[in-house]
Amino acid sequence: MDRYLSNKKAILIFLLPALLAYTVVLISPVLQTMYRSFFEWDGLGTAVFNGLDNYKEMFQDPLLMTSLRNGFIFSVVLVVFQIGLGTILALACADPRVKFRKLLKTAYFVPVILSVTVVCQLWIAMYDPTNGLINKLFQIMGISYQQNWLTSPTVSIVAIAFVNAWQFMGYQFSLLYAGVKSIPEQYYEAATIDGCSKWMAHRKVTLPLMKETFKFCFIIAITSGIGAFVQMLIMTNGGPGTSNYTLTFMIYRYAFLENKYGYASAISVLLVAISLVATMIINKVFDRKDD
């Protein structure tokens, strides 16, 4: 093995195609976006250098705070639903005492393979204030609470985030379930001998040993929330008004509807920066537990 690892030329030859693909697909577009963010450009004409004007305009844009707030709310909903509920379901399905585990695992993952458009249209019908299933359920249960789920400036962002959380919870569930099943059974046997109950064993054994899995799941959930877009576009088109804007929706609006590609590039740089900072913070928080 050492003989193969010491051959630097062979390692470089095998890594080069992947490095080239990574540079062309990811690094090059990011660098071009950063470069374009310093220009006033409509996407077709000649770009005019304007320094930091795009960034100054961005931080004065009232849509920025709305987008940051919505990204935060979206991320919280994804974390609570996908990781919180996903962990509970993963622990339940890993328990041999639970019946129909294979059926449950399949049912949890089914929404992931559905089209986003189909899922959004399904939930639009369910959220309908007059004939929708959600309000009808409250009515059947004798609860007077009725809500305009997609037209309320305060409730709609949570309703949309829940759709995303519901559809992709199965993906997070599969990661969490794999993490649970990767823990050797001997650890649970030792915990049982020490007098731990089933759930105490999960708290003392399962959750600490799934740290790396949780780290990855948190990164996916939070960065997905920060960059949420498709559900807003399909379900409310960013409305009512601009109440459901996110950073990605701002990029879409300014780039493709107003042809302000330089300004949209500046917002893109901010989106990448926030995602990187969030990832670094998550890594730092989880790595600190090793100290």
VOBA-1610 file (N, C-alpha, C; in pm, whole numbers, padded with zeros to 5 digits, always signed):
BEGIN
Met+00083-00121+00000Met+00000+00000+00000Met+00086+00126+00000Asp+00193+00127+00083Asp+00281+00244+00089Asp+00348+00270-00045Arg+00378+00161-00118Arg+00442+00176-00248Arg+00351+00250-00346Tyr+00221+00218-00341Tyr+00126+00285-00430Tyr+00104+00430-00388Leu+00093+00453-00257Leu+00068+00589-00208Leu+00188+00680-00230Ser+00307+00624-00241Ser+00426+00706-00262Ser+00443+00749-00406Asn+00365+00692-00498Asn+00374+00728-00639Asn+00289+00853-00665Lys+00348+00970-00647Lys+00274+01096-00657Lys+00221+01119-00797Lys+00297+01080-00898Lys+00252+01102-01036Lys+00125+01022-01066Ala+00121+00897-01020Ala+00002+00815-01044Ala-00118+00873-00972Ile-00097+00918-00848Ile-00207+00980-00773Ile-00260+01102-00845Leu-00167+01184-00895Leu-00207+01306-00966Leu-00284+01273-01093Ile-00239+01171-01165Ile-00307+01133-01291Ile-00450+01089-01263Phe-00471+01012-01158Phe-00605+00965-01126Phe-00694+01077-01070Leu-00633+01172-01000Leu-00711+01281-00942Leu-00743+01391-01042Leu-00660+01404-01145Leu-00674+01516-01238Leu-00811+01525-01305Pro-00869+01417-01357Pro-01003+01429-01419Pro-01109+01481-01321Ala-01106+01430-01198Ala-01204+01476-01099Ala-01180+01622-01062Leu-01054+01661-01049Leu-01022+01800-01017Leu-01064+01894-01129Leu-01043+01853-01253Leu-01084+01935-01367Leu-01235+01950-01372Ala-01307+01839-01351Ala-01453+01845-01352Ala-01504+01934-01239Tyr-01444+01919-01120Tyr-01484+02000-01005Tyr-01459+02149-01031Thr-01345+02179-01095Thr-01312+02319-01125Thr-01408+02378-01227Val-01438+02301-01333Val-01526+02352-01438Val-01669+02368-01389Val-01717+02271-01313Val-01857+02270-01271Val-01883+02362-01152Leu-01788+02374-01060Leu-01813+02446-00936Leu-01724+02570-00919Ile-01594+02551-00918Ile-01503+02661-00886Ile-01512+02773-00990Ser-01511+02738-01118Ser-01514+02840-01223Ser-01640+02926-01219Pro-01761+02867-01207Pro-01881+02951-01197Pro-01881+03043-01075Val-01830+02992-00962Val-01825+03075-00841Val-01733+03194-00862Leu-01616+03170-00921Leu-01521+03279-00945Leu-01578+03379-01047Gln-01646+03330-01150Gln-01708+03420-01247Gln-01817+03504-01183Thr-01895+03443-01095Thr-02000+03517-01025Thr-01942+03626-00938Met-01834+03593-00865Met-01768+03694-00783Met-01715+03809-00870Tyr-01661+03776-00984Tyr-01609+03879-01074Tyr-01721+03967-01128Arg-01831+03904-01170Arg-01943+03980-01226Arg-02013+04067-01122Ser-01997+04033-00994Ser-02065+04111-00890Ser-02012+04253-00877Phe-01898+04281-00939Phe-01841+04415-00935Phe-01876+04497-01059Phe-01972+04449-01137Phe-02008+04518-01262Phe-02158+04543-01267Glu-02194+04646-01339Glu-02334+04668-01377Glu-02351+04605-01515Trp-02436+04501-01520Trp-02444+04420-01642Trp-02585+04367-01657Asp-02636+04373-01780Asp-02771+04324-01806Asp-02773+04183-01862Gly-02657+04120-01870Gly-02649+03983-01922Gly-02618+03974-02068Leu-02632+04083-02142Leu-02607+04080-02286Leu-02509+04189-02331Gly-02528+04309-02281Gly-02446+04422-02325Gly-02309+04423-02260Thr-02244+04536-02273Thr-02111+04553-02216Thr-02122+04577-02066Ala-02044+04504-01988Ala-02044+04520-01843Ala-01964+04644-01805Val-02016+04720-01711Val-01952+04843-01666Val-01910+04823-01520Phe-01782+04842-01494Phe-01731+04824-01358Phe-01789+04930-01265Asn-01845+04887-01153Asn-01900+04982-01055Asn-01853+04955-00913Gly-01744+04879-00899Gly-01685+04857-00768Gly-01779+04785-00673Leu-01799+04844-00556Leu-01882+04783-00452Leu-02025+04834-00453Asp-02065+04901-00559Asp-02201+04960-00563Asp-02309+04855-00550Asn-02289+04738-00612Asn-02390+04632-00602Asn-02407+04585-00458Tyr-02296+04576-00387Tyr-02304+04532-00247Tyr-02367+04639-00159Lys-02337+04764-00186Lys-02399+04872-00109Lys-02550+04874-00131Glu-02590+04857-00257Glu-02733+04853-00289Glu-02800+04733-00224Met-02730+04620-00221Met-02788+04498-00165Met-02817+04515-00016Phe-02725+04573+00058Phe-02745+04587+00202Phe-02846+04696+00237Gln-02885+04777+00138Gln-02991+04875+00158Gln-03125+04827+00104Asp-03125+04712+00039Asp-03247+04657-00020Asp-03337+04601+00090Pro-03461+04648+00102Pro-03551+04596+00207Pro-03582+04448+00190Leu-03566+04395+00069Leu-03592+04253+00048Leu-03486+04164+00114Leu-03370+04221+00144Leu-03263+04141+00201Leu-03301+04086+00339Met-03350+04171+00427Met-03386+04126+00560Met-03502+04027+00556Thr-03598+04050+00465Thr-03708+03955+00448Thr-03654+03819+00404Ser-03561+03820+00310Ser-03504+03695+00258Ser-03423+03622+00364Leu-03343+03695+00442Leu-03263+03634+00547Leu-03353+03574+00655Arg-03460+03647+00691Arg-03552+03596+00792Arg-03622+03469+00743Asn-03668+03470+00618Asn-03736+03353+00564Asn-03641+03233+00552Gly-03516+03260+00515Gly-03418+03152+00509Gly-03395+03089+00645Phe-03393+03173+00750Phe-03377+03123+00886Phe-03497+03039+00928Ile-03618+03090+00901Ile-03740+03015+00936Ile-03743+02882+00862Phe-03711+02886+00734Phe-03712+02765+00652Phe-03615+02662+00710Ser-03496+02707+00748Ser-03395+02616+00802Ser-03442+02554+00933Val-03504+02634+01020Val-03552+02583+01148Val-03657+02475+01127Val-03750+02500+01035Val-03855+02400+01007Val-03793+02270+00955Leu-03695+02281+00866Leu-03631+02160+00813Leu-03557+02084+00922Val-03486+02156+01008Val-03411+02090+01115Val-03507+02018+01210Val-03613+02088+01253Val-03705+02029+01350Val-03777+01908+01291Phe-03828+01924+01171Phe-03909+01817+01113Phe-03822+01704+01057Gln-03726+01738+00971Gln-03649+01634+00904Gln-03554+01563+00999Ile-03482+01638+01081Ile-03384+01574+01169Ile-03450+01527+01298Gly-03535+01612+01358Gly-03601+01572+01482Gly-03691+01452+01463Leu-03790+01467+01376Leu-03882+01355+01351Leu-03812+01241+01280Gly-03719+01273+01190Gly-03646+01168+01118Gly-03568+01079+01212Thr-03509+01138+01317Thr-03434+01059+01415Thr-03526+00965+01491Ile-03642+01016+01533Ile-03738+00932+01606Ile-03784+00815+01520Leu-03814+00843+01394Leu-03860+00737+01303Leu-03748+00638+01275Ala-03624+00687+01262Ala-03511+00598+01237Ala-03489+00503+01355Leu-03498+00558+01476Leu-03483+00473+01596Leu-03595+00371+01605Ala-03717+00413+01570Ala-03830+00321+01575Ala-03815+00209+01472Cys-03775+00244+01351Cys-03763+00143+01245Cys-03644+00050+01268Ala-03547+00095+01346Ala-03433+00008+01376Ala-03464-00089+01488Asp-03576-00071+01554Asp-03616-00158+01665Asp-03687-00280+01608Pro-03635-00400+01630Pro-03698-00521+01574Pro-03838-00548+01627Arg-03874-00484+01737Arg-04009-00505+01794Arg-04116-00433+01714Val-04077-00336+01631Val-04174-00259+01552Val-04217-00342+01431Lys-04347-00358+01415Lys-04399-00435+01303Lys-04406-00350+01176Phe-04404-00417+01061Phe-04415-00353+00930Phe-04305-00249+00908Arg-04185-00279+00955Arg-04076-00182+00942Arg-04039-00157+00797Lys-04037-00261+00715Lys-04002-00243+00574Lys-04105-00154+00504Leu-04231-00175+00534Leu-04337-00093+00475Leu-04322+00053+00517Leu-04292+00075+00644Leu-04277+00210+00695Leu-04158+00281+00630Lys-04047+00209+00616Lys-03928+00269+00554Lys-03957+00309+00410Thr-04029+00226+00339Thr-04065+00259+00201Thr-04159+00378+00196Ala-04258+00380+00286Ala-04355+00490+00288Ala-04287+00624+00319Tyr-04190+00624+00408Tyr-04121+00748+00441Tyr-04043+00804+00323Phe-03992+00715+00238Phe-03907+00759+00127Phe-03984+00792+00000Val-04108+00748-00010Val-04185+00769-00133Val-04193+00916-00176Pro-04221+01012-00085Pro-04230+01152-00129Pro-04104+01204-00195Val-03987+01148-00161Val-03861+01197-00217Val-03858+01177-00368Ile-03915+01069-00417Ile-03907+01037-00559Ile-04016+01106-00640Leu-04108+01176-00573Leu-04212+01247-00645Leu-04160+01379-00700Ser-04221+01425-00806Ser-04185+01555-00865Ser-04219+01667-00767Val-04132+01768-00760Val-04158+01883-00673Val-04288+01952-00715Thr-04311+01961-00845Thr-04433+02025-00895Thr-04557+01950-00849Val-04553+01818-00857Val-04668+01737-00814Val-04693+01756-00664Val-04587+01753-00586Val-04601+01769-00441Val-04657+01907-00408Cys-04607+02009-00474Cys-04656+02145-00447Cys-04803+02160-00484Gln-04843+02105-00597Gln-04983+02113-00638Gln-05073+02036-00541Leu-05023+01924-00491Leu-05098+01847-00391Leu-05122+01930-00266Trp-05017+01996-00216Trp-05031+02073-00094Trp-05105+02204-00115Ile-05100+02259-00235Ile-05182+02377-00265Ile-05330+02342-00247Ala-05368+02223-00297Ala-05507+02179-00281Ala-05539+02154-00134Met-05445+02097-00059Met-05469+02069+00082Met-05475+02197+00166Tyr-05402+02300+00123Tyr-05401+02426+00195Tyr-05515+02520+00156Asp-05597+02481+00058Asp-05706+02567+00014Asp-05793+02607+00134Pro-05817+02737+00153Pro-05889+02782+00275Pro-06035+02737+00281Thr-06096+02708+00164Thr-06237+02671+00161Thr-06259+02521+00159Asn-06193+02453+00067Asn-06216+02310+00049Asn-06093+02225+00081Gly-05989+02286+00133Gly-05866+02213+00160Gly-05879+02115+00275Leu-05798+02009+00270Leu-05804+01903+00370Leu-05766+01953+00509Ile-05668+02044+00516Ile-05620+02088+00647Ile-05731+02158+00725Asn-05794+02257+00664Asn-05902+02328+00733Asn-06022+02236+00758Lys-06047+02142+00667Lys-06158+02048+00687Lys-06133+01958+00807Leu-06008+01919+00828Leu-05977+01836+00944Leu-06005+01911+01074Phe-05964+02039+01078Phe-05995+02119+01197Phe-06147+02128+01219Gln-06220+02143+01107Gln-06365+02154+01116Gln-06427+02025+01166Ile-06379+01910+01117Ile-06431+01781+01160Ile-06406+01758+01308Met-06287+01802+01355Met-06253+01783+01496Met-06319+01886+01588Gly-06400+01975+01530Gly-06470+02074+01610Gly-06384+02191+01653Ile-06269+02208+01586Ile-06179+02319+01617Ile-06211+02435+01524Ser-06234+02551+01579Ser-06276+02666+01499Ser-06161+02731+01423Tyr-06039+02682+01443Tyr-05922+02742+01379Tyr-05925+02717+01229Gln-05933+02824+01151Gln-05927+02816+01006Gln-05820+02915+00959Gln-05746+02879+00855Gln-05632+02960+00817Gln-05621+02971+00665Asn-05586+03090+00618Asn-05549+03108+00478Asn-05400+03078+00466Trp-05367+02952+00449Trp-05231+02906+00466Trp-05132+02971+00371Leu-05169+02993+00248Leu-05074+03043+00149Leu-05091+03192+00118Thr-05187+03257+00179Thr-05206+03401+00154Thr-05177+03485+00277Ser-05141+03420+00388Ser-05105+03493+00509Ser-04957+03527+00504Pro-04920+03655+00521Pro-04777+03693+00516Pro-04693+03627+00625Thr-04755+03588+00735Thr-04680+03530+00846Thr-04682+03378+00848Val-04791+03319+00806Val-04807+03173+00814Val-04754+03103+00689Ser-04760+03169+00575Ser-04732+03102+00448Ser-04589+03049+00439Ile-04492+03121+00496Ile-04353+03073+00486Ile-04337+02943+00563Val-04403+02929+00677Val-04397+02805+00754Val-04468+02693+00679Ala-04582+02725+00618Ala-04657+02625+00542Ala-04575+02573+00424Ile-04507+02663+00355Ile-04425+02623+00240Ile-04305+02542+00286Ala-04242+02586+00396Ala-04127+02512+00448Ala-04167+02371+00489Phe-04287+02356+00543Phe-04334+02223+00583Phe-04346+02131+00462Val-04388+02186+00347Val-04398+02104+00225Val-04261+02049+00188Asn-04161+02135+00190Asn-04025+02091+00160Asn-03978+01988+00261Ala-04005+02016+00390Ala-03963+01924+00496Ala-04029+01788+00480Trp-04158+01788+00447Trp-04232+01662+00430Trp-04178+01583+00313Gln-04153+01650+00200Gln-04111+01577+00082Gln-03974+01514+00098Phe-03880+01585+00159Phe-03743+01536+00164Phe-03703+01479+00301Met-03800+01462+00389Met-03771+01399+00516Met-03721+01256+00497Gly-03771+01188+00394Gly-03729+01051+00369Gly-03581+01040+00337Tyr-03526+01143+00272Tyr-03382+01142+00243Tyr-03302+01151+00372Gln-03341+01245+00459Gln-03274+01256+00588Gln-03295+01130+00672Phe-03415+01076+00665Phe-03445+00953+00739Phe-03352+00840+00696Ser-03327+00827+00567Ser-03240+00719+00519Ser-03098+00735+00572Leu-03050+00859+00580Leu-02916+00883+00635Leu-02912+00849+00784Leu-03014+00895+00856Leu-03018+00870+01000Leu-03035+00722+01030Tyr-03118+00655+00952Tyr-03139+00511+00972Tyr-03010+00434+00947Ala-02936+00472+00842Ala-02808+00408+00814Ala-02710+00432+00930Gly-02714+00552+00988Gly-02628+00581+01102Gly-02661+00496+01222Val-02789+00477+01248Val-02832+00393+01360Val-02787+00248+01340Lys-02808+00197+01220Lys-02776+00056+01192Lys-02626+00030+01188Ser-02544+00135+01173Ser-02400+00115+01168Ser-02338+00097+01307Ile-02414+00120+01412Ile-02362+00106+01549Ile-02363-00041+01589Pro-02250-00094+01634Pro-02244-00237+01671Pro-02343-00272+01782Glu-02403-00386+01771Glu-02503-00431+01868Glu-02440-00454+02006Gln-02309-00480+02011Gln-02244-00506+02139Gln-02254-00387+02233Tyr-02256-00266+02177Tyr-02267-00147+02261Tyr-02400-00145+02338Tyr-02505-00185+02269Tyr-02637-00188+02334Tyr-02643-00299+02439Glu-02578-00410+02410Glu-02576-00519+02508Glu-02504-00475+02634Ala-02392-00401+02618Ala-02319-00352+02734Ala-02403-00251+02812Ala-02476-00164+02739Ala-02562-00066+02806Ala-02674-00135+02883Thr-02729-00241+02826Thr-02835-00316+02895Thr-02783-00381+03022Ile-02661-00435+03015Ile-02601-00496+03134Ile-02581-00393+03244Asp-02550-00269+03202Asp-02530-00161+03300Asp-02661-00105+03353Gly-02773-00159+03307Gly-02902-00118+03360Gly-02973-00011+03282Cys-02927+00019+03161Cys-02992+00123+03079Cys-03119+00068+03015Ser-03221+00151+03013Ser-03342+00116+02937Ser-03313+00136+02789Lys-03412+00100+02705Lys-03392+00111+02560Lys-03365+00255+02519Trp-03447+00348+02568Trp-03433+00487+02528Trp-03312+00551+02595Met-03278+00506+02716Met-03156+00556+02780Met-03032+00513+02701Ala-03037+00390+02649Ala-02926+00342+02566Ala-02911+00426+02439His-03025+00465+02383His-03018+00551+02264His-02956+00687+02299Arg-02991+00739+02416Arg-02939+00870+02456Arg-02791+00865+02488Lys-02747+00753+02549Lys-02608+00741+02591Lys-02518+00681+02483Val-02576+00601+02394Val-02495+00530+02295Val-02523+00579+02153Thr-02649+00570+02111Thr-02683+00598+01971Thr-02653+00741+01931Leu-02709+00836+02003Leu-02696+00976+01962Leu-02550+01024+01961Pro-02468+00994+02063Pro-02328+01037+02055Pro-02251+00976+01939Leu-02278+00847+01908Leu-02206+00781+01801Leu-02254+00821+01662Met-02366+00893+01656Met-02417+00939+01527Met-02379+01085+01501Lys-02278+01134+01570Lys-02240+01274+01559Lys-02210+01314+01415Glu-02132+01234+01344Glu-02095+01268+01206Glu-02217+01266+01114Thr-02308+01173+01139Thr-02431+01170+01060Thr-02515+01293+01085Phe-02528+01332+01212Phe-02603+01453+01245Phe-02539+01577+01184Lys-02408+01582+01186Lys-02338+01697+01128Lys-02375+01713+00979Phe-02369+01602+00906Phe-02401+01606+00764Phe-02547+01644+00742Cys-02637+01589+00823Cys-02779+01618+00810Cys-02809+01765+00841Phe-02744+01820+00942Phe-02763+01962+00975Phe-02715+02051+00861Ile-02602+02018+00802Ile-02550+02098+00690Ile-02648+02097+00574Ile-02701+01980+00542Ile-02798+01970+00432Ile-02923+02051+00463Ala-02978+02036+00583Ala-03103+02102+00619Ala-03087+02254+00620Ile-02981+02303+00683Ile-02966+02448+00697Ile-02931+02514+00565Thr-02840+02457+00488Thr-02808+02516+00358Thr-02926+02507+00261Ser-03005+02401+00273Ser-03125+02390+00189Ser-03226+02497+00226Gly-03240+02525+00355Gly-03331+02630+00399Gly-03286+02767+00353Ile-03156+02794+00362Ile-03103+02923+00320Ile-03126+02946+00171Gly-03110+02840+00093Gly-03124+02854-00052Gly-03257+02806-00108Ala-03360+02799-00026Ala-03491+02751-00073Ala-03545+02840-00185Phe-03610+02777-00283Phe-03661+02855-00396Phe-03782+02792-00464Val-03771+02665-00503Val-03870+02605-00593Val-04010+02609-00535Gln-04024+02573-00408Gln-04157+02570-00347Gln-04221+02709-00345Met-04141+02813-00315Met-04195+02949-00317Met-04245+02987-00456Leu-04165+02952-00557Leu-04200+02988-00694Leu-04330+02921-00737Ile-04345+02793-00706Ile-04462+02719-00753Ile-04586+02754-00672Met-04572+02764-00541Met-04689+02774-00455Met-04741+02917-00438Thr-04652+03016-00433Thr-04699+03154-00411Thr-04630+03256-00499Asn-04533+03212-00580Asn-04454+03305-00662Asn-04391+03416-00576Gly-04348+03378-00456Gly-04283+03473-00367Gly-04378+03557-00284Gly-04507+03543-00305Gly-04605+03625-00235Gly-04660+03556-00112Pro-04760+03623-00050Pro-04823+03748-00094Pro-04725+03866-00093Gly-04728+03941-00199Gly-04632+04050-00215Gly-04493+03994-00229Thr-04404+04034-00140Thr-04268+03982-00137Thr-04239+03913-00004Ser-04343+03871+00065Ser-04327+03818+00201Ser-04257+03683+00205Asn-04254+03610+00094Asn-04191+03478+00093Asn-04062+03475+00012Tyr-03999+03589-00002Tyr-03873+03594-00074Tyr-03761+03530+00008Thr-03670+03462-00060Thr-03544+03416-00003Thr-03432+03472-00088Leu-03309+03449-00049Leu-03196+03499-00128Leu-03199+03443-00270Thr-03235+03317-00283Thr-03242+03257-00416Thr-03353+03320-00499Phe-03464+03354-00435Phe-03573+03419-00509Phe-03532+03561-00550Met-03454+03629-00465Met-03401+03759-00503Met-03312+03748-00626Ile-03226+03646-00628Ile-03139+03624-00744Ile-03222+03603-00869Tyr-03325+03519-00858Tyr-03413+03492-00973Tyr-03481+03620-01022Arg-03531+03700-00930Arg-03602+03821-00968Arg-03510+03920-01040Tyr-03397+03949-00977Tyr-03311+04052-01033Tyr-03237+04006-01159Ala-03206+03878-01168Ala-03134+03828-01285Ala-03225+03806-01405Phe-03339+03740-01383Phe-03421+03695-01495Phe-03544+03781-01521Leu-03586+03859-01423Leu-03703+03945-01443Leu-03664+04091-01464Glu-03555+04135-01401Glu-03513+04274-01413Glu-03380+04289-01487Asn-03319+04178-01527Asn-03194+04179-01605Asn-03082+04257-01536Lys-03075+04244-01406Lys-02966+04307-01329Lys-02871+04195-01284Tyr-02795+04145-01380Tyr-02712+04028-01354Tyr-02597+04059-01259Gly-02541+04178-01265Gly-02435+04216-01173Gly-02484+04219-01030Tyr-02601+04277-01009Tyr-02659+04285-00877Tyr-02697+04145-00826Ala-02754+04063-00915Ala-02788+03926-00878Ala-02664+03846-00842Ser-02552+03875-00909Ser-02427+03806-00876Ser-02380+03841-00736Ala-02398+03968-00697Ala-02360+04008-00561Ala-02443+03933-00457Ile-02573+03916-00485Ile-02658+03840-00393Ile-02613+03694-00389Ser-02572+03642-00504Ser-02524+03503-00509Ser-02399+03485-00424Val-02311+03583-00429Val-02190+03577-00345Val-02227+03574-00198Leu-02325+03658-00159Leu-02371+03658-00021Leu-02430+03523+00018Leu-02508+03463-00072Leu-02568+03332-00046Leu-02461+03226-00022Val-02358+03226-00108Val-02248+03130-00091Val-02175+03154+00040Ala-02151+03281+00071Ala-02079+03315+00195Ala-02156+03270+00319Ile-02287+03295+00321Ile-02368+03254+00436Ile-02369+03102+00449Ser-02380+03032+00337Ser-02380+02885+00341Ser-02247+02832+00393Leu-02136+02893+00350Leu-02005+02850+00397Leu-01988+02877+00546Val-02032+02994+00591Val-02022+03028+00734Val-02107+02932+00817Ala-02229+02905+00768Ala-02317+02811+00840Ala-02252+02673+00850Thr-02190+02628+00741Thr-02122+02498+00741Thr-02006+02497+00839Met-01928+02605+00841Met-01814+02614+00933Met-01861+02612+01078Ile-01970+02683+01107Ile-02022+02686+01243Ile-02070+02548+01286Ile-02141+02478+01197Ile-02189+02344+01229Ile-02071+02250+01256Asn-01968+02257+01170Asn-01850+02174+01192Asn-01784+02205+01326Lys-01776+02333+01359Lys-01712+02374+01483Lys-01792+02324+01605Val-01923+02338+01597Val-02008+02295+01709Val-01997+02146+01734Phe-02000+02067+01626Phe-01995+01921+01644Phe-01855+01874+01680Asp-01752+01941+01627Asp-01616+01900+01662Asp-01581+01936+01805Arg-01646+02038+01860Arg-01617+02080+01997Arg-01651+01972+02098Lys-01745+01884+02063Lys-01786+01778+02156Lys-01676+01676+02179Asp-01575+01677+02094Asp-01463+01582+02112Asp-01366+01630+02218Asp-01375+01762+02256Asp-01279+01818+02350Asp-01304+01767+02492
//
